[in-house]
Amino acid sequence: MKTFITTIFISAIGICTAFSQTKNSKKMNTIVLVHGAWADVSAWDAVIPMLKAGGHEVIAVNLPGHGKENTAFGSIQLQTYVDVVKKAIGSKKDIILVGHSMAGLIISEVSEQIPEQIKELVFLAAYLPRNGESLFSLAQQDPDSHVGKSLTLDEKALTAVIAKEAIPDIFAADAPLPVQDYLKNNTKAEPLIPLNTPVVLTEANFGKVNKTYIFTANDHTVGKTLQLNMVRNSTNVSKTYSLPSSHTPFISMPAVLAAIILQEAN
């Protein structure tokens, strides 16, 4: 996905005046990007240059078992993902931690475990859990999602697989056809265990971290109704944005998405 999508959208990057933030005495932050399920770090390729042009440090995390990373699915737990993100953060402070889709659970757990290092959580079309909820328990509350009818779970192989022909509609209905075809032919199975693992969150840690939610109005993965309900049920969501996009605005409108993330980071 990396080279293909970058090539298609490089003209949209433009690093125009909207993103040419002056690198003056203003303190710059570290933006950490975490991709969602059935994806990899290349999802952020069109967004990263614009964030860097804003003067911020950008760290994009590739989760185990995704992309070219081949950790055995049986050894991948939700905490495995959390540990990888925490390692990427290291001792850095004032982190703007962005999570897409499934990564909403990951960034929530990260903020629970190192709240003093997180300045803000940004949930992009993401699962925003309460204590004890898992991705699957939240997905069961989603009347608008198209995932369920095309999803196959293999408990022996520990995989979650979406039918190939359903991938464009579920993830990228507003993407150019060549991108849809690429996704259809290159989306891998997803590790099963983390999807069914409840988060452990407290009001003392996760509850106090500032949160922003970016709604995706035409989302067939995490439906708008569920997105709204999760925000209503959460604490300390201080700001929301809404994009007229599918589940993957980093493909269909990367410049707009980058502008929102930059606004939160500045």
Backbone as CSV, one residue per row, in Angstrom:
resi,resn,N_x,N_y,N_z,CA_x,CA_y,CA_z,C_x,C_y,C_z
1,MET,0.833,-1.207,0.000,0.000,0.000,0.000,0.865,1.253,0.000
2,LYS,2.046,1.188,0.635,2.838,2.381,0.906,3.103,3.209,-0.337
3,THR,3.810,2.631,-1.317,4.188,3.400,-2.494,2.978,3.765,-3.326
4,PHE,2.055,2.841,-3.471,0.891,3.035,-4.344,0.045,4.213,-3.896
5,ILE,-0.356,4.215,-2.629,-1.234,5.277,-2.149,-0.478,6.597,-2.051
6,THR,0.789,6.540,-1.659,1.563,7.771,-1.605,1.635,8.423,-2.974
7,THR,1.850,7.632,-4.010,1.957,8.177,-5.364,0.664,8.845,-5.789
8,ILE,-0.462,8.201,-5.496,-1.755,8.741,-5.911,-2.059,10.062,-5.221
9,PHE,-1.695,10.173,-3.951,-2.115,11.341,-3.193,-1.005,12.361,-2.940
10,ILE,0.174,12.146,-3.526,1.253,13.077,-3.265,0.904,14.484,-3.731
11,SER,0.100,14.583,-4.795,-0.282,15.910,-5.276,-1.199,16.622,-4.292
12,ALA,-1.918,15.836,-3.480,-2.821,16.442,-2.492,-2.059,16.961,-1.288
13,ILE,-0.832,16.475,-1.124,-0.069,16.892,0.039,0.244,18.378,-0.067
14,GLY,0.916,18.744,-1.157,1.046,20.156,-1.486,1.782,21.019,-0.504
15,ILE,1.941,20.606,0.688,2.568,21.403,1.741,2.367,22.894,1.468
16,CYS,1.134,23.248,1.277,0.790,24.621,0.943,0.781,25.473,2.203
17,THR,0.380,26.721,2.039,0.475,27.651,3.162,-0.353,27.204,4.358
18,ALA,-1.404,26.444,4.114,-2.232,25.984,5.242,-1.436,25.133,6.204
19,PHE,-0.369,24.470,5.705,0.399,23.574,6.560,1.798,24.088,6.836
20,SER,2.129,25.236,6.283,3.467,25.776,6.508,3.475,26.577,7.801
21,GLN,3.246,25.893,8.898,3.247,26.538,10.204,4.657,27.045,10.496
22,THR,4.775,28.272,10.952,6.084,28.842,11.231,6.715,28.137,12.426
23,LYS,7.969,27.708,12.254,8.671,27.036,13.332,9.343,28.093,14.200
24,ASN,8.541,28.732,15.020,9.063,29.810,15.850,9.267,29.320,17.263
25,SER,9.081,30.207,18.226,9.331,29.852,19.615,8.239,28.969,20.205
26,LYS,7.167,28.751,19.466,6.082,27.904,19.963,6.605,26.485,20.205
27,LYS,6.250,25.910,21.328,6.680,24.559,21.652,5.999,23.563,20.718
28,MET,6.789,22.739,20.065,6.240,21.728,19.179,6.025,20.429,19.950
29,ASN,5.037,19.682,19.540,4.681,18.446,20.213,5.068,17.234,19.382
30,THR,4.948,16.091,19.987,5.146,14.831,19.279,3.785,14.230,18.966
31,ILE,3.545,13.932,17.690,2.301,13.308,17.246,2.591,11.838,16.978
32,VAL,1.868,10.969,17.654,2.032,9.530,17.469,0.775,8.989,16.798
33,LEU,0.944,8.321,15.665,-0.157,7.810,14.861,-0.224,6.289,14.970
34,VAL,-1.419,5.768,15.262,-1.599,4.317,15.383,-2.717,3.888,14.448
35,HIS,-2.390,3.004,13.524,-3.364,2.544,12.532,-4.352,1.551,13.131
36,GLY,-5.389,1.250,12.372,-6.430,0.357,12.834,-6.283,-1.066,12.323
37,ALA,-7.337,-1.846,12.500,-7.351,-3.241,12.062,-7.382,-3.335,10.542
38,TRP,-6.890,-4.424,10.028,-6.825,-4.694,8.585,-6.071,-3.585,7.849
39,ALA,-5.096,-3.001,8.521,-4.322,-1.912,7.929,-2.883,-2.042,8.406
40,ASP,-2.057,-1.073,8.054,-0.690,-1.001,8.555,-0.256,0.456,8.561
41,VAL,0.997,0.680,8.895,1.493,2.037,9.081,1.396,2.885,7.817
42,SER,1.362,2.258,6.652,1.308,3.016,5.397,-0.005,3.774,5.239
43,ALA,-0.995,3.486,6.077,-2.255,4.234,6.018,-2.018,5.734,6.179
44,TRP,-0.945,6.108,6.869,-0.695,7.518,7.186,0.213,8.216,6.177
45,ASP,0.580,7.549,5.099,1.608,8.082,4.197,1.298,9.466,3.639
46,ALA,0.045,9.726,3.316,-0.300,11.033,2.739,-0.436,12.118,3.795
47,VAL,-0.566,11.721,5.052,-0.783,12.674,6.141,0.535,13.099,6.793
48,ILE,1.457,12.167,6.922,2.689,12.424,7.673,3.466,13.635,7.162
49,PRO,3.682,13.792,5.840,4.470,14.962,5.391,3.851,16.287,5.796
50,MET,2.529,16.362,5.808,1.866,17.599,6.190,2.018,17.876,7.682
51,LEU,1.991,16.835,8.490,2.187,17.018,9.928,3.619,17.454,10.217
52,LYS,4.558,16.855,9.518,5.959,17.249,9.704,6.187,18.682,9.232
53,ALA,5.481,19.085,8.183,5.614,20.463,7.698,5.129,21.460,8.736
54,GLY,4.277,21.000,9.642,3.819,21.859,10.728,4.847,22.016,11.837
55,GLY,5.966,21.323,11.696,7.048,21.483,12.654,7.055,20.483,13.790
56,HIS,6.123,19.544,13.777,6.036,18.579,14.866,6.818,17.311,14.551
57,GLU,7.273,16.659,15.599,7.819,15.317,15.433,6.659,14.360,15.209
58,VAL,6.792,13.455,14.261,5.729,12.499,13.952,6.289,11.093,14.047
59,ILE,5.605,10.258,14.817,5.966,8.850,14.945,4.763,8.022,14.516
60,ALA,4.926,7.221,13.483,3.860,6.325,13.030,4.234,4.902,13.422
61,VAL,3.342,4.248,14.123,3.601,2.922,14.684,3.002,1.846,13.788
62,ASN,3.789,0.825,13.493,3.250,-0.346,12.805,3.016,-1.443,13.843
63,LEU,1.797,-1.917,13.944,1.448,-2.905,14.957,1.935,-4.297,14.562
64,PRO,2.286,-5.120,15.548,2.693,-6.500,15.258,1.618,-7.252,14.475
65,GLY,2.065,-8.049,13.509,1.142,-8.836,12.701,0.508,-8.075,11.572
66,HIS,0.944,-6.850,11.316,0.352,-6.005,10.279,1.413,-5.590,9.264
67,GLY,0.973,-5.397,8.036,1.911,-5.050,6.986,2.914,-6.168,6.781
68,LYS,4.187,-5.806,6.782,5.238,-6.798,6.576,5.718,-7.421,7.888
69,GLU,5.110,-7.036,9.012,5.489,-7.569,10.312,4.753,-8.888,10.528
70,ASN,5.482,-9.946,10.838,4.896,-11.292,10.800,4.895,-12.002,12.145
71,THR,4.695,-11.273,13.224,4.547,-11.923,14.528,3.381,-12.909,14.473
72,ALA,3.587,-14.097,15.031,2.532,-15.104,15.054,1.302,-14.581,15.779
73,PHE,0.141,-14.775,15.180,-1.094,-14.232,15.746,-1.369,-14.751,17.154
74,GLY,-0.951,-15.973,17.451,-1.208,-16.545,18.764,-0.496,-15.823,19.887
75,SER,0.540,-15.065,19.556,1.292,-14.348,20.580,0.928,-12.867,20.653
76,ILE,-0.068,-12.454,19.882,-0.462,-11.048,19.857,-1.677,-10.830,20.754
77,GLN,-1.475,-10.062,21.793,-2.523,-9.656,22.713,-2.772,-8.153,22.547
78,LEU,-3.841,-7.655,23.118,-4.065,-6.211,23.117,-2.890,-5.498,23.790
79,GLN,-2.386,-6.070,24.881,-1.255,-5.458,25.570,-0.003,-5.439,24.703
80,THR,0.117,-6.378,23.767,1.238,-6.378,22.830,1.242,-5.078,22.040
81,TYR,0.082,-4.698,21.533,-0.041,-3.434,20.802,0.288,-2.242,21.704
82,VAL,-0.255,-2.267,22.905,-0.034,-1.168,23.849,1.454,-1.010,24.135
83,ASP,2.141,-2.121,24.333,3.571,-2.071,24.632,4.373,-1.498,23.473
84,VAL,3.983,-1.822,22.241,4.684,-1.288,21.067,4.519,0.224,20.996
85,VAL,3.324,0.717,21.272,3.089,2.159,21.248,3.855,2.839,22.379
86,LYS,3.827,2.252,23.563,4.573,2.828,24.684,6.072,2.864,24.402
87,LYS,6.581,1.843,23.748,7.997,1.824,23.382,8.311,2.944,22.397
88,ALA,7.415,3.174,21.444,7.621,4.253,20.468,7.618,5.617,21.153
89,ILE,6.802,5.776,22.168,6.739,7.037,22.911,7.972,7.218,23.782
90,GLY,8.432,6.130,24.386,9.601,6.210,25.253,9.353,7.151,26.421
91,SER,10.267,8.094,26.632,10.147,9.033,27.741,9.582,10.375,27.311
92,LYS,9.120,10.478,26.071,8.607,11.747,25.553,7.346,12.166,26.302
93,LYS,7.160,13.467,26.389,5.994,14.043,27.067,5.138,14.807,26.059
94,ASP,3.970,15.251,26.527,3.060,16.075,25.721,2.709,15.420,24.393
95,ILE,2.399,14.142,24.440,2.103,13.375,23.236,0.685,13.647,22.748
96,ILE,0.545,13.929,21.459,-0.759,13.914,20.786,-0.893,12.525,20.196
97,LEU,-1.722,11.698,20.788,-1.811,10.285,20.425,-3.066,10.051,19.609
98,VAL,-2.881,9.711,18.327,-3.982,9.570,17.368,-4.211,8.092,17.080
99,GLY,-5.446,7.644,17.230,-5.771,6.250,16.949,-6.927,6.141,15.987
100,HIS,-6.761,5.300,14.963,-7.820,5.075,13.993,-8.491,3.734,14.265
101,SER,-9.827,3.739,14.276,-10.614,2.508,14.323,-10.267,1.672,15.556
102,MET,-9.803,0.431,15.367,-9.427,-0.427,16.491,-8.443,0.252,17.430
103,ALA,-7.574,1.107,16.891,-6.546,1.737,17.715,-7.123,2.634,18.789
104,GLY,-8.425,2.933,18.716,-9.039,3.660,19.816,-8.889,2.926,21.139
105,LEU,-8.989,1.593,21.097,-8.799,0.814,22.316,-7.343,0.845,22.751
106,ILE,-6.437,0.825,21.780,-5.009,0.822,22.097,-4.599,2.134,22.754
107,ILE,-4.986,3.256,22.145,-4.573,4.540,22.718,-5.245,4.786,24.066
108,SER,-6.432,4.233,24.259,-7.088,4.352,25.563,-6.264,3.645,26.636
109,GLU,-5.809,2.425,26.334,-4.994,1.669,27.285,-3.642,2.338,27.510
110,VAL,-3.062,2.899,26.455,-1.789,3.600,26.615,-1.956,4.766,27.579
111,SER,-3.022,5.547,27.399,-3.238,6.697,28.275,-3.550,6.269,29.698
112,GLU,-4.156,5.109,29.866,-4.399,4.577,31.203,-3.079,4.255,31.898
113,GLN,-2.125,3.731,31.139,-0.885,3.244,31.733,0.191,4.318,31.862
114,ILE,0.176,5.328,30.971,1.156,6.426,31.084,0.442,7.784,30.908
115,PRO,-0.558,8.076,31.717,-1.363,9.296,31.516,-0.544,10.579,31.600
116,GLU,0.524,10.563,32.396,1.324,11.771,32.575,2.091,12.169,31.317
117,GLN,2.186,11.258,30.343,2.924,11.553,29.111,2.002,11.970,27.960
118,ILE,0.704,11.851,28.149,-0.249,12.102,27.065,-0.903,13.467,27.245
119,LYS,-0.744,14.318,26.238,-1.397,15.619,26.255,-2.837,15.508,25.772
120,GLU,-3.059,14.689,24.748,-4.399,14.584,24.162,-4.524,13.283,23.383
121,LEU,-5.702,12.679,23.456,-6.055,11.533,22.620,-6.950,12.018,21.493
122,VAL,-6.640,11.609,20.262,-7.477,11.934,19.113,-8.012,10.633,18.542
123,PHE,-9.321,10.455,18.616,-9.983,9.250,18.123,-10.509,9.525,16.718
124,LEU,-9.945,8.846,15.743,-10.352,9.006,14.348,-11.215,7.828,13.935
125,ALA,-12.534,8.060,13.782,-13.452,6.970,13.425,-13.154,5.748,14.278
126,ALA,-12.880,5.989,15.546,-12.293,4.965,16.405,-13.265,4.482,17.473
127,TYR,-12.990,3.270,17.939,-13.716,2.754,19.086,-13.240,3.499,20.335
128,LEU,-14.201,4.080,21.051,-13.923,4.844,22.269,-14.573,4.079,23.419
129,PRO,-13.801,3.262,24.098,-14.401,2.321,25.055,-14.567,2.881,26.456
130,ARG,-15.428,2.217,27.195,-15.492,2.367,28.632,-14.831,1.147,29.260
131,ASN,-14.545,1.223,30.530,-13.920,0.104,31.220,-14.699,-1.191,30.998
132,GLY,-13.983,-2.246,30.619,-14.597,-3.555,30.439,-15.128,-3.826,29.049
133,GLU,-15.077,-2.838,28.165,-15.566,-3.044,26.801,-14.440,-3.504,25.885
134,SER,-14.805,-4.271,24.872,-13.875,-4.730,23.839,-14.354,-4.228,22.489
135,LEU,-13.529,-4.420,21.475,-13.976,-4.041,20.136,-15.241,-4.816,19.761
136,PHE,-15.240,-6.118,20.026,-16.405,-6.915,19.655,-17.647,-6.492,20.430
137,SER,-17.515,-6.169,21.701,-18.700,-5.780,22.466,-19.246,-4.448,21.963
138,LEU,-18.375,-3.545,21.533,-18.832,-2.283,20.959,-19.429,-2.500,19.575
139,ALA,-18.799,-3.353,18.779,-19.295,-3.599,17.423,-20.694,-4.198,17.431
140,GLN,-21.019,-4.949,18.482,-22.357,-5.537,18.579,-23.433,-4.474,18.805
141,GLN,-23.016,-3.257,19.149,-23.960,-2.156,19.367,-24.080,-1.267,18.131
142,ASP,-23.508,-1.706,17.018,-23.396,-0.864,15.829,-24.403,-1.289,14.756
143,PRO,-25.533,-0.581,14.627,-26.544,-0.971,13.646,-26.191,-0.596,12.210
144,ASP,-25.182,0.250,12.037,-24.880,0.784,10.709,-23.681,0.126,10.035
145,SER,-22.925,-0.665,10.772,-21.713,-1.255,10.221,-22.027,-2.323,9.183
146,HIS,-21.186,-2.384,8.143,-21.312,-3.413,7.111,-20.351,-4.574,7.349
147,VAL,-19.609,-4.550,8.443,-18.555,-5.545,8.655,-19.128,-6.926,8.944
148,GLY,-20.106,-6.993,9.836,-20.569,-8.275,10.348,-20.940,-9.301,9.304
149,LYS,-21.641,-8.873,8.262,-22.110,-9.822,7.258,-20.991,-10.348,6.368
150,SER,-19.818,-9.723,6.437,-18.694,-10.140,5.583,-17.505,-10.639,6.390
151,LEU,-17.702,-10.838,7.685,-16.611,-11.194,8.585,-16.622,-12.684,8.907
152,THR,-15.452,-13.307,8.810,-15.285,-14.705,9.184,-14.245,-14.797,10.292
153,LEU,-14.625,-15.418,11.408,-13.717,-15.606,12.533,-13.263,-17.055,12.576
154,ASP,-11.966,-17.264,12.663,-11.397,-18.609,12.740,-10.688,-18.720,14.086
155,GLU,-11.344,-19.358,15.044,-10.784,-19.440,16.389,-9.581,-20.369,16.454
156,LYS,-9.451,-21.269,15.520,-8.277,-22.148,15.488,-7.058,-21.402,14.965
157,ALA,-7.246,-20.685,13.878,-6.144,-19.916,13.299,-5.966,-18.565,13.965
158,LEU,-6.929,-18.186,14.812,-6.919,-16.896,15.524,-6.897,-15.722,14.552
159,THR,-7.765,-15.817,13.541,-7.835,-14.766,12.524,-9.253,-14.220,12.387
160,ALA,-9.319,-12.972,11.955,-10.572,-12.340,11.554,-10.376,-11.866,10.123
161,VAL,-11.217,-12.363,9.229,-11.037,-12.109,7.796,-12.299,-11.478,7.227
162,ILE,-12.124,-10.410,6.459,-13.241,-9.776,5.763,-13.240,-10.233,4.307
163,ALA,-14.402,-10.605,3.812,-14.513,-11.069,2.429,-13.934,-10.045,1.466
164,LYS,-13.128,-10.527,0.553,-12.380,-9.658,-0.369,-13.275,-8.661,-1.092
165,GLU,-14.393,-9.125,-1.607,-15.252,-8.255,-2.414,-15.936,-7.172,-1.591
166,ALA,-15.991,-7.346,-0.268,-16.663,-6.360,0.591,-15.721,-5.263,1.063
167,ILE,-14.434,-5.431,0.875,-13.450,-4.507,1.441,-13.629,-3.069,0.955
168,PRO,-13.791,-2.795,-0.345,-13.958,-1.394,-0.765,-15.139,-0.701,-0.090
169,ASP,-16.288,-1.373,-0.058,-17.468,-0.769,0.555,-17.262,-0.519,2.044
170,ILE,-16.655,-1.456,2.732,-16.499,-1.338,4.177,-15.511,-0.244,4.555
171,PHE,-14.385,-0.204,3.869,-13.300,0.674,4.305,-13.137,1.955,3.503
172,ALA,-13.421,1.926,2.217,-12.988,3.052,1.379,-13.933,3.302,0.220
173,ALA,-15.207,3.464,0.522,-16.196,3.648,-0.542,-15.994,4.944,-1.311
174,ASP,-15.288,5.907,-0.734,-15.059,7.182,-1.407,-13.647,7.306,-1.991
175,ALA,-12.905,6.212,-2.013,-11.556,6.227,-2.577,-11.605,5.998,-4.085
176,PRO,-10.595,6.436,-4.826,-10.528,6.137,-6.265,-10.525,4.626,-6.499
177,LEU,-11.060,4.204,-7.623,-11.164,2.770,-7.916,-9.829,2.044,-7.864
178,PRO,-8.728,2.625,-8.354,-7.453,1.908,-8.247,-7.050,1.628,-6.799
179,VAL,-7.360,2.563,-5.899,-7.059,2.348,-4.487,-7.963,1.263,-3.915
180,GLN,-9.232,1.296,-4.262,-10.150,0.256,-3.804,-9.675,-1.121,-4.253
181,ASP,-9.248,-1.224,-5.509,-8.758,-2.508,-6.020,-7.517,-2.955,-5.268
182,TYR,-6.640,-2.003,-4.976,-5.427,-2.354,-4.240,-5.771,-2.888,-2.854
183,LEU,-6.665,-2.197,-2.154,-7.068,-2.654,-0.835,-7.708,-4.035,-0.897
184,LYS,-8.540,-4.234,-1.885,-9.238,-5.512,-2.036,-8.259,-6.664,-2.194
185,ASN,-7.166,-6.410,-2.869,-6.219,-7.480,-3.196,-5.059,-7.585,-2.217
186,ASN,-4.980,-6.672,-1.262,-3.812,-6.670,-0.385,-4.139,-6.594,1.102
187,THR,-5.400,-6.624,1.472,-5.759,-6.584,2.886,-5.579,-7.969,3.505
188,LYS,-4.815,-8.021,4.587,-4.492,-9.280,5.251,-5.521,-9.617,6.342
189,ALA,-5.437,-10.831,6.839,-6.227,-11.230,7.997,-5.796,-10.428,9.220
190,GLU,-6.702,-10.314,10.159,-6.452,-9.552,11.386,-6.310,-10.504,12.573
191,PRO,-5.336,-10.274,13.465,-5.241,-11.083,14.686,-6.530,-11.008,15.501
192,LEU,-7.011,-12.148,15.945,-8.331,-12.219,16.567,-8.333,-11.825,18.042
193,ILE,-7.337,-12.244,18.790,-7.385,-12.095,20.241,-7.609,-10.654,20.703
194,PRO,-6.866,-9.665,20.169,-7.075,-8.295,20.668,-8.489,-7.754,20.443
195,LEU,-9.168,-8.266,19.412,-10.495,-7.759,19.112,-11.521,-8.128,20.183
196,ASN,-11.227,-9.173,20.929,-12.175,-9.661,21.926,-11.675,-9.427,23.354
197,THR,-10.672,-8.574,23.499,-10.079,-8.327,24.812,-10.646,-7.048,25.420
198,PRO,-11.250,-7.122,26.606,-11.782,-5.914,27.254,-10.657,-4.997,27.718
199,VAL,-10.895,-3.713,27.649,-9.935,-2.750,28.177,-10.116,-2.610,29.681
200,VAL,-9.046,-2.180,30.332,-9.094,-1.899,31.771,-8.761,-0.422,31.931
201,LEU,-9.776,0.376,32.237,-9.628,1.829,32.279,-10.179,2.369,33.591
202,THR,-9.579,3.459,34.070,-10.054,4.104,35.293,-10.321,5.580,35.036
203,GLU,-11.198,6.141,35.831,-11.455,7.582,35.745,-10.238,8.378,36.200
204,ALA,-9.448,7.814,37.096,-8.289,8.528,37.613,-7.213,8.731,36.553
205,ASN,-7.121,7.824,35.593,-6.089,7.926,34.555,-6.709,8.256,33.196
206,PHE,-7.264,7.274,32.539,-7.875,7.482,31.220,-8.955,8.556,31.262
207,GLY,-9.744,8.546,32.312,-10.867,9.477,32.388,-10.460,10.933,32.401
208,LYS,-9.253,11.221,32.866,-8.810,12.611,32.994,-8.027,13.115,31.782
209,VAL,-7.674,12.234,30.862,-6.918,12.661,29.681,-7.856,13.362,28.704
210,ASN,-7.427,14.497,28.181,-8.239,15.240,27.222,-8.417,14.451,25.937
211,LYS,-9.641,14.485,25.390,-9.963,13.675,24.211,-10.642,14.512,23.135
212,THR,-10.320,14.202,21.898,-10.981,14.773,20.723,-11.465,13.617,19.858
213,TYR,-12.654,13.777,19.280,-13.185,12.724,18.409,-13.434,13.290,17.013
214,ILE,-12.982,12.565,15.992,-13.225,12.934,14.597,-14.239,11.950,14.022
215,PHE,-15.467,12.429,13.817,-16.527,11.601,13.237,-16.310,11.450,11.729
216,THR,-16.685,10.296,11.219,-16.693,10.047,9.778,-18.127,9.705,9.388
217,ALA,-18.773,10.642,8.710,-20.227,10.603,8.543,-20.717,9.472,7.660
218,ASN,-19.890,9.016,6.724,-20.320,7.975,5.771,-19.564,6.673,6.001
219,ASP,-19.378,6.350,7.253,-18.545,5.220,7.655,-19.342,3.912,7.652
220,HIS,-18.836,2.905,6.935,-19.475,1.588,6.901,-18.763,0.579,7.799
221,THR,-17.742,1.044,8.539,-17.022,0.160,9.460,-17.463,0.418,10.884
222,VAL,-17.273,1.645,11.328,-17.763,2.085,12.641,-18.839,3.128,12.363
223,GLY,-20.075,2.711,12.463,-21.187,3.557,12.040,-21.309,4.838,12.846
224,LYS,-21.895,5.854,12.218,-22.019,7.171,12.857,-22.843,7.091,14.145
225,THR,-23.868,6.267,14.173,-24.672,6.145,15.392,-23.829,5.676,16.559
226,LEU,-23.026,4.655,16.329,-22.151,4.157,17.389,-21.119,5.210,17.770
227,GLN,-20.554,5.889,16.791,-19.586,6.938,17.095,-20.193,7.970,18.052
228,LEU,-21.386,8.424,17.736,-22.051,9.418,18.573,-22.323,8.874,19.976
229,ASN,-22.772,7.633,20.048,-23.080,7.048,21.352,-21.823,6.894,22.204
230,MET,-20.731,6.499,21.595,-19.493,6.339,22.354,-19.020,7.672,22.917
231,VAL,-19.145,8.724,22.129,-18.742,10.046,22.617,-19.651,10.489,23.756
232,ARG,-20.943,10.272,23.615,-21.886,10.646,24.679,-21.573,9.901,25.984
233,ASN,-21.136,8.650,25.849,-20.902,7.814,27.028,-19.520,7.996,27.639
234,SER,-18.676,8.779,26.986,-17.309,8.941,27.461,-17.169,10.206,28.307
235,THR,-16.025,10.320,28.945,-15.728,11.494,29.758,-14.588,12.291,29.130
236,ASN,-14.660,13.596,29.307,-13.587,14.498,28.926,-13.329,14.550,27.418
237,VAL,-14.378,14.372,26.607,-14.255,14.625,25.170,-14.549,16.110,24.976
238,SER,-13.495,16.892,24.813,-13.645,18.345,24.821,-13.965,18.929,23.463
239,LYS,-13.696,18.175,22.393,-13.892,18.722,21.058,-14.221,17.602,20.090
240,THR,-15.073,17.904,19.100,-15.363,16.942,18.041,-15.291,17.636,16.684
241,TYR,-14.974,16.841,15.671,-14.997,17.277,14.279,-15.806,16.243,13.499
242,SER,-16.288,16.624,12.341,-17.010,15.671,11.492,-16.538,15.804,10.055
243,LEU,-16.161,14.675,9.470,-15.723,14.636,8.079,-16.749,13.885,7.236
244,PRO,-17.056,14.367,6.026,-17.999,13.671,5.137,-17.289,12.562,4.376
245,SER,-16.749,11.617,5.121,-15.884,10.602,4.500,-16.315,9.204,4.894
246,SER,-15.667,8.238,4.244,-15.775,6.848,4.643,-14.901,6.623,5.877
247,HIS,-14.575,5.370,6.142,-13.782,5.017,7.315,-12.323,5.449,7.188
248,THR,-11.895,5.839,5.994,-10.472,6.094,5.761,-10.224,7.489,5.186
249,PRO,-10.455,8.550,5.961,-10.226,9.898,5.448,-8.771,10.180,5.145
250,PHE,-7.846,9.403,5.701,-6.436,9.579,5.349,-6.169,9.188,3.902
251,ILE,-7.129,8.497,3.269,-7.051,8.204,1.839,-7.826,9.236,1.036
252,SER,-9.070,9.506,1.432,-9.949,10.340,0.603,-9.773,11.837,0.830
253,MET,-9.355,12.247,2.027,-9.181,13.678,2.296,-8.045,13.903,3.287
254,PRO,-6.828,13.499,2.918,-5.702,13.591,3.853,-5.370,15.004,4.288
255,ALA,-5.535,15.986,3.384,-5.195,17.364,3.746,-6.122,17.895,4.831
256,VAL,-7.403,17.585,4.727,-8.364,18.031,5.738,-8.077,17.357,7.075
257,LEU,-7.793,16.071,7.027,-7.480,15.348,8.252,-6.215,15.897,8.893
258,ALA,-5.193,16.130,8.090,-3.954,16.671,8.625,-4.173,18.025,9.284
259,ALA,-5.015,18.852,8.678,-5.297,20.166,9.250,-5.924,20.049,10.638
260,ILE,-6.816,19.079,10.810,-7.448,18.879,12.121,-6.412,18.439,13.141
261,ILE,-5.577,17.473,12.781,-4.564,16.980,13.718,-3.590,18.106,14.086
262,LEU,-3.211,18.906,13.080,-2.319,20.037,13.350,-2.962,21.053,14.282
263,GLN,-4.235,21.289,14.095,-4.938,22.233,14.978,-4.890,21.757,16.417
264,GLU,-5.035,20.452,16.611,-4.995,19.910,17.964,-3.582,19.902,18.528
265,ALA,-2.588,19.802,17.656,-1.199,19.736,18.117,-0.612,21.109,18.399
266,ASN,-1.178,22.142,17.784,-0.590,23.485,17.911,-1.058,24.208,19.180
